[in-house]
Every structure is written in C-alpha cells, then in structure tokens.
C-alpha cells in the first residue's frame, strides 16, 4: 500500500505490507516513448527530495490522476504479494494544444508507446517490456464516459486507450499478461521536450546517420547533445533507421532511456536549486498517474523505491511478435514465447533468452544505431 510522508497508511482500512512500493495484498490496486519521463522524475525526487518541501502544494497541484482501481473493480488478475512491482507506462499521441505541431488533432488519443516495467523484489533490478502499438490483441469491453465499447477479438493494441482511456489500456494489458498492474503513468510530448531542456540535454552517440524530415531529425555519426526537440525526434523516428518499422523505433527508444538515466545521475541538483525546481515542476505537469501515486509525497516514496536501479540494472526487451501474414503493417504476439515471458515476470524471475529468440522485434538492428 502507498504510504504518505507521515508513515500512516493512506487507506487505514487496508492491511500494510513492508517496503516502500511493494505489492499490496488484495484488494488493491499514459506520445511516443515519452514515458521515460518517470525515470527522470524518480531521480529528481530522490536526489532533491529534501528541498521539495516548500514546493509541495504547488507541485502537488500539477499532478493529474486516474482512479484505475475504481474503474476496473475486482475483475482483475490476482495481486501476488511477492515483493515485486509492475507499472504500465504509456505515451499518448493526442495532438491538442502544444502538441498540435506533431500532427492533426482528431479529437482522440492513442497510446503510441507502451512499456511494462517489472521491478524485481529488492528494488535493484528491472525488466522493461515494450508492446508495439500495431500489435493485434484481444481487447476487452471497456467503459468511457458512461459509454461501453464491446470487446474485439482482434484490435490494434493502441486502440484500447483511444476507446476507453487509461483504464481500458490497463485492462487490455492485464488481459494480455495476466499480471496485475500496481501503478499507471502517462506523459505528453511537450512535457518530455521541456524536461530534456531543463536537464541541459541528453548525451548520445550515433553509429550511422539519421535523417528524418517527419521527425525533424538530422544527425551524423558521432557524439551529440540532444535538446528536447531532437530527443523527441529520436524517439519518434521510424523512417530514419532500419526498415522503417515500429519495431526499429522501439529499439531506439530503449537505447535512449538508458542514456537518459545516465544523464540524470550526472546532474548536480543539490548545487542548483533552480534546476531542481524546474525539473520537478516540469515533471509533475507532464505526468498523469493512478490515484495511489497522485501526490508529491507518494511519488517520492515511489521514487525512493527505484533509486537503486541504474541503466545497467534494466533488461529492456520487446514483446515477442511476428509480422501478420494478412497485413505486413501489423504484428501478432508469438503465443508460446509470450507465455514464457509473462510467466517469468509473474514468478518474479528473469525473462529467459528463449522467450525473445526468433522474434521480429529481437531481429531488428536499430538498437545498435545509438549508444
């Protein structure tokens, strides 16, 4: 159960479990690749947490939350109390407001990028599984604004967020994995850009040229310090590397998040109060969380539980998929290999190499473009 800063349970009617951020006993418990913001936020809150007290009320007011528990009720996988934690991190592609420059606002949002972050017992290691947006899945029935959308035997994964919002995205992931999500996090385009600028950019090295007019990206091989616009272009590009598929873009995203984690650890937040404030203000404005993380105190507790995880402690992989014979622009989960992956995470074990060997996502070389 999430605790507040006083150490008292947020909901005294529920039993407590030891260890910040650990799974709760039942009952318990959102732009492309920009979900990486949560890892930056975690580092910011941990490194500068002591200086955030006087900003509590302002930062607290920045946060947006969604009550996933209330929306989904009891029809969810069992919440196994084994000390691990599972987080669904989404990036939505709404083009409204400041995000209009990235495309036409059609009045809807979709989860163009999704990651399941499994934090192992002990909070020292994590496995991160990317789900391609074009994956064809069985989408359960969902309710949004009082209107029910019936289940679909085959639908693109990112349509779940479009038809049912965050709760439907969580429900679809839980139906696919049979793993209960302890937390939900969502970030937007403009927040991601500003966060990178507040950090002073992110250092990466490219091994081949990347030129993509659609993503506003123009990089030659070699070292670069990417500002917010360039970083957003890198994690959005699909035509600048590899075969132009979403699977290649996912590999770029995974390489970028490790570079971002390393960059955050190099920032002297104690020595620069303004940078600390700017990062905390931008991060909290960019986030939508589940209701159990919807305060600075709760986010700080969550961040502290992740502080031991560095870029070298994260195994990043992609859902085992194959191209759909009926439509080469879509992919299908490889059922046996996916089953091995989800079973390992349910049991809090490392994902076996056999679970991804032969997967179309594992075969792409785009991950070697950035280091």
Secondary structure, 3 states (H helix, E strand, C coil): CCECCCCCECCCCCCCCCCCCCCCCCCCCCCCCHHHHHHHHHHHHHHHHHHCHHHHHHHHHHCEEECHHHHHCCCCCCCCCCCCEEEEEEEECCCCHHHHHHCCCCCCCCEEEEEEEEECCCCCCEEEEEECCCEEEEECCEEECCEEECCEEEEECCHHHHHHHHHHHHHHHHHHHCCCCCEEEEECHHHHHHHHHHHCCEEEEECCCEEEHHHCEEECCEEEEECHHHHHHHHHCCCCCCCCCHHHHHHHHHHHHHHHHHHHHCCCCCCCHHHHHHHHHHHHHHCEEEHHHCCHHHHHHHHHHHCCCCHHHEEEEECCEEEECCEEEEEEECHHHHHHHHHHHHCCCCCCHHHCCCCHHHHCCHHHCEC
